[in-house]
Amino acid sequence: MNQSTRRDFLKTASALTAAMTMTAVMSGRAHAQGTDTIKIAFAARGLRTMDPIKSIQGVDNWAIIAIYDKLVDLPRWNFPSKQDELEPRLATAWSSSEDAKTWTVELRKGVKFHKNYGEFTSEDVKFTFERVIDEKRVGGVRPKFQNIQGVDTDGPNKAIFHLKSPDPLFLLGALSDYDGAILSKKAVEELGEDKVATNPIGTGVYMLESIASDPSQGVTLTANPDYWDKPAATPKLQCMYIADTTARTLALLSGNVHMIEGVRAPGWADSMKQRDPTLLFDVVSPGSLFTIHFNLTKKPFDDLKVRQALFYGIDRDEIATAIAPVSKRIYGLNPPTFPGGFTEETLPAEVAYKYDPDKAKALLAEAGFDGNLSFKVDTSQREDYSSVMLMIQDQLRRIGVNMDLNIKDHTAFHADQNQGTNTLTQQSTAFAPVPTQVFLTYLPKTVEVKSDGKGGTNYSHYGVVMPGIDDQLNQALAEPNLDKRLAAVQQMDVQVLKDAVVMPVVTNGFMIVRSPKLELGFKVESGYVNWPLSQAHSA
């Protein structure tokens, strides 16, 4: 498997598709029928955690957003064109100071936590966000919240956020995703920190019923009888984990599950549509951003010329074309559709790194490598990772570089990367359209990855082993004028590309394929790569 090429990958995918086709025909396109349990299967080997601040496996967040409520949420289901379009959830109203450094949030009354853990109050909000920013606690999402100075309460139904720097997009950037889920202070203090992962207590439309001993059977959630909003349309929700592509696909075609995580690999969606034209495909765009992070502590990636050589030697247009329409090129760290994102036309030529294998070879020769560079990289078995990395492996061979791929189970892959073990770390992460968020997540020296797994997500060690953009980022965060902030963001983007520490590759639109008998209750357009299933029901 380590020596697989893109051609081998596509051949294997074709064979799997043929097998799936035969089974689908034999089964007569059996779709999951009406049931009291909605079943969804993801491409992972098992649950890692249901603790919102410790989640590093994106598919776990489907259960998290069903168990917990956030203060605000996206309109179902798309990124809003302006922050005022966010939907109130546990918050009913909000306002900010003129300098956007103080945000006052009015809270919903009469909301109850699961399993008799009492009524939701401002103390739970204060506890939740103080927990997120507590440096003594492990939490990979902390960079997103590091602008929070503290949270005060004004009675049981009002919380006041104090920020270090102005943030006119605070609600969208920090409060609208899964990691802004509100925990029960009482439950965490009584049950203990470690129990949040396996015994979550929220206010959400579903609550935990059981975690299966068989990891593939995942978690089963049951409807919250005391839910403050519209009750769940289906009594139970089961989040399953079926890493094998063929098994997961057959589970959908045979009617054993209602929804599956699709395969973001060349030709898969088209082949599925041909096999069963009635299947429904929900895709969020841009979805996740697929980026490659050069580990500056590992030779030869401490050499700028080597990093630049790989930038020139990887044909990102070819990759985007191969995985279209699910994926599209990104030119900077923000996608073109986000404020401050570069397009092909606006990206400065000096950091465009247009595919140029001859230039890549010349840079390698200058660095002392003339057809003899070899290194090992871990990647995930999940297709949106492996298909991209197999194509890159093939492209690098053309410039005399041998990238030995070690393909791992997706769950283990992320766990190892979180300890800084990889040479070229790959991330496929969804962000809100907040232009500073990707920089806060990946690049400050304060979020450097640590070998004990207790660090952050600066996988390059940028700003630690070489000068970074920390000062520029702080200046951008302190800028209250949005246009000036966007200009500062683009300057940071150019600097990161000059230093060639993070390579933006493609968007990774997240795809769910579902039975035509399953209704969601809304249309999926854009937004985060997990969406609410509270009103999902099967005919």
N, C-alpha and C positions, 0 to 999 in steps of 0.2 A: 504493500500500500504506500510505503514511503516514496517509491519511485513512480507513482502514478502520474500520468500527464493529463492535461485537460481532455485530450482525445480519449484516453482510457476512461475518464470520468463520464464523458458523454455516452460512450459505448455502454457502460454499466447502467447509466440512467435509462437508456433506451431499452435495455433488457428488462429492467424492473418495470418499466411502463408496459411492456408487452405482457408481462406476467399479470399486472394489475388489470389490463384490458380483458384478458381471458377470464379472470375471476369475476370482473364486473358483468361480463356477458352471461356467465353461468348463473350469477346471482340475480339476474334480471333487474339490475339497478335498484337493489333493495335499499330504501331510505328509512332512517329511524322514524318510527311512528309516534303518535301521541303518547306521552309518558308523564310521570310525576317527577322525573329527573332529567335535566338537561346535561348531556355528557359532551365534554370537549377534551380533545387529546392534543398534547403538546410534544414538541421534539426535544425532550430531555429525559433523563433516566430516573428522575425522582425529585420530590420536593426538597428544597434547601432550607427555606425559612419562611415564616409568615410575619416576621418582624420587619416593618416598613423601612427602618433605617439600616438594616443589614442585608437587604435583598440585593444580590448581585446576579441573579438569574431572572431575566425579564418575565418569563412565563409564570413565575410564582406570583407576580403582581395581579394576575386575574383573580386569584382568591383574595388577595389583600384588599383590592378595591370593593369586593363584595362584602367583606367582613367589617371594614371600617368606612366611616364617612370622612370627607374632607370639609374644610370650611367653605370652599367654593369648588366648582367643577366646570368643565368645558360644556358648551352647548352640545347636545347629542347629535352627531359626534364629529366635531370639527374644531380646529383652532379658531378662536374669535378674531375678527378683523380689528377689534379694539377691546381693551380690558373690561369696559363696562358691560360687555355682552356675556361675561362669565355668569354662571348660574349660582344663586345662593344655595348652600346646603346647610351645614351647621352654623354658618354665618347668615344673617338675614339682611345686614346692611353694613357698609364700611365707608370710611372717609380717611383722607390723609392730610397732614399738615402741608403748608404751602411749599416747604422745601422737600417734601416726599420722604422725610426721615422718621415720621411718626404716623403709624396707621392704627386707627381705632376700629374695632370690629364688634358689632352687635351680634349676640349669640341667640340661637333658637332656644326657646323654653320648652320644658316638658319632654325632652329626649332622654331615653333610658339606655343604659349600657346592657349588653347581653348578660344573661345568667345572674340577674339580681345584683349587679355591681353598682346600682344607684343611678342617679340622674346626672347627666352631662352638665358641667359648669365651666366657668372661666378657669378654674384651677386645673382642669384637665388640659386645656389649651396651653397654659403656662408650663405645665409639667411636660407635655409632648415636645414643645420646641426647646425647652431647656435641656431635655434629654438629647435632642438632635445635635445641639451645639456643644455638648459636654465632651471635651477632648479625652476624658478618661474612658469613654465608651467607644466601642468599635462601631464605625458606621461609614461606609463608603460614600454616602450621599451628603456628608457634612459640608463639602465645599459649597453646595447650593445655598446653604443656610448661614454661611459664615458672616454675612452682613448683619445678622440679627445680634444686636447688643444685649437685648433682654426683653422679657415680656412681663407686663404688669396687669393686675386685675382691678376692675372697678365694679365691685359687686359680682354676683354670680353670672351675670349675663353680658359682661363687657370685658374684652381683652384688648390691651394696648401694646403694639409691637414698636420697639425702639430700635432703629437701624443705625449702623455706624456711618453709612453713606447714603445719599439720596437714591431712591429706587422707585421711579414712576411706574414700573411694571412688577412691583412686588407680589401682587396677588397672583398674577399669571405665572411668574417665574418660580415662586417659592411655595405657593399654597395649593396649586391646582393639580399636582401629580400625586401618584400613590404615596410618595414619601412625606407628603403633608397630611397623612391620615392621623386622626385624633385617637389617642390611646386613653384608657381609663387609668388615672393615677392610682386609684384604690386597688385595682386588679394587679398592676405591676408591682406595687409595694407589698401586697399580700402574697402573690404567687412567686415573685422573684423575676429578675431581669431575664434569666435564661428561658423562662417559660413563655415569654412573648412569642418565641419562634414556633412553638407547638401547641400553645393554648391561648390563642389571641382573643382578647375581649374588646369588641368595638361597639359601635351603634348601628352598623350597617344592615342592609336589607336581608343578608344571610348571616348565619353564625355557624361556627365549626361544629359538626356532628362527630366526625371521626377521621383519623389518618390511617390508611390501610397498611397492613404489615407488608403487603406486596407493593413495592414502590410504584409499579406501573399503574396501580389503581388509585394512586394519589390521595386526594382529600375529598370528602363529601361534606357539603354545606347544606344546612336546612333553613327554611324561611324563618325570619325573626318575627314572632307573633306580636311583638310590641313595637313594630317599626313605625316611626313617626310620619313617614311619607307613604306613597302608594305601595301596597304590599306586593311581594314577589308574585309574578304571574305563574311561576312553576314552583312546586313545593321544595324541590331539591336541585342542587347544582353539584356535579362531580367534575373536578379538574384532574385529568388523567395524564400520565407521562409515558409516551410510547416513542422512544428515540428512533427506532427503526422505521425508515421511510415507507417501505413496503407494508409493514404491519399496520402502521398508522393510516395509510391510505386505504387499505382493505377494511379497516374498522369502519371507515366512513361509507365505502361502497357497499358493504354488507349490512349497513344499518345498525351497527353496534354502537356508534357514536353519532352525534348530531353535527359536530364541528371538529375540524382539525386545523392545526397550524400547517399552512401550505409550505411547499418546497420552493425556496427562492434560488432556483438553479435554471440554467438554460433550457427552455423548451417545455418545462414541466407543466406550467399552467395551460399552455395550448394543447398539450397532449391530453390533459384531464378534460378539457372542454370538448375535445373530439370524442372522448370515450363516453362522457355523460353530459350532454348539453344542458341538462336541467340543474346542474350544480350551481350554486351561487358563490361568487368570489368577492369578499370584502377586503379592500386594500386601503391602508392609510398612507398618505404621502405627505411629507417625505419619509415618514416612518423613522427608522434609525439611520444614523450616519456611520458608515463603515470607514474607520480610520486605522492607520498603521503607525505605531509608536516605536521609534528607534531607541533601544536601550543604550544610553550613552556610557554606561558603566561596563559594557561588554565590547571588547575589540572585535572587529575593526570599526565599530560604529561610533567610536569616539572621534573618528576622522571625518571631517565635513565632506571631503571629496568622495569618500565611499558612500555616504548618505545621498549626496547629490547624484552620484552615478545611478543609484537605484531609483531615484526620482525620474531620471531621464530614461532608464531602462524598463520601466513598468508602463505599459500602454493602457492607461485608464479608460480611454475611449473604447478600446476593444472590449474591455471588461463590461462597461456600461451597455454596449450594444448587445453583447452576448446574453445579458440577464434582463434586457428590456422586455416588457415595459415596467417591470417591478422596480428596476434600478435606473437611476440617472446620474450623470457626472456631477461631482461637486468640485469646485475650483479652489475654495478656501475652507476654513474650518466651519463657517456657516454656509448652508445651502443657498442657492440663488433666490429661493422664495422667502428667505428670512430677512428682516431688516439688517442692513450692513453686509449681506452676503454678496460675494463676487460672482459675476457671470463670466463666461469665456471672454466677452468683449471688454469688461471692466477690470479684469485681473491684470496687474502690471506685468509686462513682458519678462522682466527680470526674474519673476518667480512663477512663471507659467509652466516651466518644465515640460514643454511639449515633447512628445515621444521622439527620442533621438538616440537610437542604439549606438551609433558611432561616437557620439559625444560621451555616452555612458562608458564605453570601452576606453576612451581616451582618459577620462577621469580616474578610472580604475588603474590604468597604467601609471598615471602620475602618483597614485597612492601606493604603488608597488605591487599591484595585482594585475597580472597579464594572463587571464584565462585560468587562474588558479585560486580564486576565492571560493571558499566553501564554508557553510555554516548551517546550523540546525535551528529549526523554528517549530514550535508547537502550534497546532491549530485544532479547531473543533470538528467533530464529525458532522455537525449540523451543516446543511448544504449551503446556507448563505455565507458561512465561513469557508468551508472546504472548497466550494466551487471557485470562489475568488482566489484563494491561495494556490489552488492547483493551476489556474491560469497564470498567476504570477510566477509560479515555479517554472512553467514552460517559457514564459517571456524572458526570465533571467538566464535560462540556458542559452538563449540567443546571444547574450553578451558575455558568455563564458563564466557565468556564476552558477554554482551548484547550491541550491537551497534544499536541504534535506528536511522534508516535512514529516513531523511526528503527529499523526492524527489521533486525537484523544476523545474520550467521552466528553460531552459538552459541559456537564456539571464539574467534572474533575479539571477540565481545561480552565474554567473560570477560577476555580479555587487555587490552582497553581499560579495563574497569572496574577492573582491578588497578592501573591508573595514575591512578585517581581522576578519570576524565574525565566520568563520568555526573552528571546533575543529581539524579535519584532512582535510586540504585543498588538493584538487586533481587538478592536472594540466596535460593537454595533449598538449604539446607544441613541435613544430618543430624547430630544430636547424640545422644550417650549420655544416659540419664536422670540426668545429673549437673547439679544446678540452677545451678551457677556457670559452667558451660562456655560458654553463649551469651554471657554478659556478658564473659568473658575473651576471647572470639573477636572481638567487634564493638566494644567500648566503651572499653578503656583507651587513654590518650593514647600509651602506648608502642607501640601497634600501628597508629598513624595511617597511612593509605594515602599512598604517595609517587608523584610524577609519573614517577619512573624505574622504577617497578614493583618496587622493592626494599623497599617498606614492608610494612604489614600489612593488616588487614581492618577497620579503623575508618574506614569510608567516609564517615561524617558529620563527622569531625574533632572529635568530641565530646571535651570535656576539654582541647582545644587552643584553639579559638576561643571557647569558653564553658566555664564550670565543668561538670565531669562527675561521675562517680561513683567515681573512682579510690580516694579514701580509704575510701568505704563498701565497695568491693570488697575492698580489703586487709583491712579489719576482718572481713568475712564469711569470707575465706579463713583468717584466723587463729583463727576460732571452732571449737573442737573438738566442741562440742555440736551435733548435727545439727538438733535442733528450733530452736535459736537461730540456726543458720546459715540455715535455711529462712526464718525471720522476716526476717533481714537481706536475703536474696535478694528477698523480696517488697517490702521497702522500696526497694531499688534499682529494681525493676521499676516501681513507682509513680513514682519520680523520673524515669526515662527517658520514661515516658508523659506526665508533666506537661510535660517539655521538648519532647515531640513530635519526637524525633529519629529514632526507629526505629518504624515501624508494623508490628505483627504482623498478618498477613492471614489465612492459612489453613495447615493442614498440607498437605503435598504427598506423599501416599502414592505410593511408587515402585512402578510396575507393570511386570512382565515377562509377556509372553504367549508361551506355548510350545505346541509340538506335543504332542498327547496321547500320542505315542509316546516322549517324552523323560521319563525318570524322574530326579528329583534325588537321591533317597535320604533326604529329610526334608521336613517341611512348613514352608513359610514363613509366619511369623506376624507378628513385629515385628523390630526390629533395624536395622542399618545398611542403606544402599541398594545394597549389593553383597553377594552371598553365595557361599559356596564351591561350586565345580562339580567337585570332585575325584571324586565318586561318580556324577556325571551320566552316563547312558548311554541310547542310543536303541535301541529294539526293532527 
